Amino acid sequence: MLERQTKTGDKIKKAFINLMKTKGFEHLTISDITSQAQINRSTFYAHYEDKYALEKHFEDSILNELSETLNKNLSSTMKYQNVNDGVEAYPVINTIMDYVNSEFDLVKALMLSTGTTFEMRVKNVLRQVIDQGLYLKKGNDKMVNQIPNDYAYEIIVSGLLDTIKYWLSKDEPEDVDTIVDIIMKTRYLSPYDLLGVDNQFGNAIKV
């Protein structure tokens, strides 16, 4: 019985991912899912009330699995590194990106096609990861005093999330080791460093 439920769940998941690529969530119907998954409507409704419940099931599964994985792998290796000497990935970044890579197609479908709810929930998890890292490293969650703490969090979390979203959106995404290396280097390079300029831009922008 459990094996049958697992197979049904896998069929629905595969159908959901494929249909999100072609139709998007707004135009997705239960008939689309049951047809592509090759299951009866009664079988679908035995598991989910509607497509919104299905979406929430996938969101909950991703976030619960990610949180559980992170809770088992949090490390206090958040430290300053000199990018010119090469940077070593924080274990927590490896954990996050390895998990995203393992569910690449489903995370992509949820992140890029279902609006901001899932994104905000992911941001909440990432903020908790940073909180935990700061507590492990220095015993508090305060960042620099030059700007308010909430802005500092937003800059760090949004930067990481936007990088993940861009990676997910690419037709030929880099392998997970490469994207982890990119993420780590962006933590230590200023915008001027990233752009390869010294003190100022060259010619003025013309409108």
N, C-alpha and C positions, 0 to 999 in steps of 0.2 A: 504494500500500500504506500509506504514512504517513498519507495523507488518510483512509483507511478506519479506521485505528487511532485517529486523532484524533476522528473522528465517533463511534466506539464508546465511547471514553473520555468524550466529552461526554454521551452518552446515559446511561452508568452514573453519572456525576457528578450529572446532573439527577435521575435516579431516586433516588439515595442521599439527596440533599437533601430531596426531596419525601417520601420514606418516613420520614426521621428526624422530620419534622414530625408525621406521623400515627401512626407506630408506635413510634418510638424505637429505639435500637440493640439493646436486649435482645431485642425481639420481631421484629427484622428478619431475614428469611431470604433466601437466594440466589434462591429462586423469586420472591419479591417483587421483587427487583432485576431479574431477567431479564424478568419479565412487564412491568414498567413501562417498562424500557428497550427492550423489544421486540427482545431478542437471545436466542440460544440459550445454554443452560447451558455448552455446550462453549466458546463464545466467552468467557464470563465466566471460566471456569477457565483459559483460555489466558492470561489477564492476571493473575488473582489466585487464591491458594490457597483463601481463604475470606473471610468478611466482615471478619474481624480484619485480614487483610492489606490489604483494601481501605481500611479505616479508617486503618491506619498509612500507606498510600500517600498519602492525602489530608493527613494530619497532616504527613508529611515534605515534601510538595510545598509546603504553606502556609509552613512554617517555613524551608525552604530558600530559597524565593522572597523571603520577608520579610527573611531575613538577607542575602541577596545585594543586595536593594534598599537596605537600611540601610548596608551596607558601601560602597556607592557614594555615599551621601548624608549620611554623618556630618559634623556641623559643630560648631565650638567656640563656638556662640552661647548656651551655657548661662550665663545671667547673671541677677542679681537685677533685678526690675522693680517699679515702683510701680503697683499695680493701679488706683489712682485716676486714673492718667494713661493707662490702657489698657495691655494687655499684648500683646506681639508673640509669636506662636507660634514655638517652637523649630522649625527645619526638620525635626529628627528626629521631632517629634510629628506634624507634617504628613505626613511620609513613612509613619509607622506607620498613621495613621488613613486616609490615602488608600488604602493597600494593603488594610486591613481592609474599607474601603468597597467596593473593587473585587471582593472575594470575600466580600461580606457574608453571603450565605445559607449558604455552606459553612463559614465561620468560626463562624457562629451555631450551625449543626448540630453542629459538633465541640465547641465551647465549652460549650454548654448541655445536651448530650445524651450525651456519651461518658465522663463521669467526670472524674477529676482529672489523668490522665496528660498530656493535651494542655495543660491549664491550667498545669501545672508546667513544661512545656517552653517555653510562652510566657513565663512568669515568668523563666526562665533567660535568654531572649533580651533581655527588658526590663532585667534586671540588667546584662547585658553592655553594653547601650546606655548606661545610667547610668555604669557604670565608664569607658567610653570618653569620655563627656562630661566626667567629672571629671578624667580624665587630660589631656584637651585643654585644660581650663580652668585647672587648678591643679597638674597634675603628679603627682597621687596620687588614691587612691580613698577617702580618709578623709573622713567627714562631721563633724558637730559632735561635741564631746567630752562633751556633756551626757548622751547615752545611748549604749549600745553600737552599733557600726557595723552589726551584723546586724539589730538592731531598726530602725535608721534605714532600711536598705535595704527591710526588710519593709513598713514603713509606706508608703514611696514607691511601691514596685512593686505591692503589693496594692491601694493606692488607685487607681492607674492601671488595673490589670486589672479591678477591680470596677466602675469607671466604664464601661469598654469593655463588660463583660458586661451591665450594666444597659441601656446603649444598644442592644445586640444584642437584648435581651429585649423591647423596647418594640414595641407594635403599630404605632405611628406614630413611628419614630425620627427625631430631628432630622437635618438635613443635615450633612455632614461638617465644613463650616466652623463650624457652630454648636457641634458637640461638641468640636472642637479648642479653640474659645474657652472653653468650659466647663472643659475639662481644664486649660488654662493658668491660668485664674483660680483654680482650686482649689489650684494650687501656691503661691499668694501670700496666700490668705485663711485665717485661723485658723477653728476651729470656731465661735467666737463671732461672727466676721464672717459666716460662712455662714448662721448662724441669725438674724442681725440683732439680737443682744442686746449689751448693754454689759458689765457686770461680773458679773452673776449672773442665773440664771433667776428667774422670778417666783414663783408659788406653789409650795409643796412638793408633790411627787407623793404622791397618796393611793393606798393599796393597799386 
